[in-house]
Amino acid sequence: MKRDVKNVLGTGVILFLVLFIFGNHCPIENIVGIPCPGCNMFSAIYWLLQKDFIAAWFFHPVVFLLVPYLAAIGLLFVRKREQLTKGIAFRVLTGILLCALIGVYVWRMLYIFPQYPMQLNEHAPVIRLLNAIF
């Protein structure tokens, strides 16, 4: 139990530092200049909690898979805590979620990027470096 508390606190400190350094924006987008597969997920969660399902879908369609995924993982955590990551259910659910994230990301980068909400960050160091070189 003490180890779990330390892990949660450590994760919280790391997340706080990332938010403190990068603000509420994606660190990958701030450094590289292009959005990551998870970009706009928090906006989608916000709109989902506001019951604006169209806006949630617009910002990140995978949010509708994330909610049942988290519920299933929570249930697995309560029932089989020690074996959570070793079980087939966890691996299958996580694989489905990751495939959906990557699939939606590829689609959005091909058909939406660089328009809103998948915008190019022209002030990112990598983009500025590429502009200076080319």
Helices and strands as residue ranges (DSSP letters): H 2-22, H 27-31, H 41-49, H 53-59, H 63-79, G 84-86, H 88-111, H 125-133
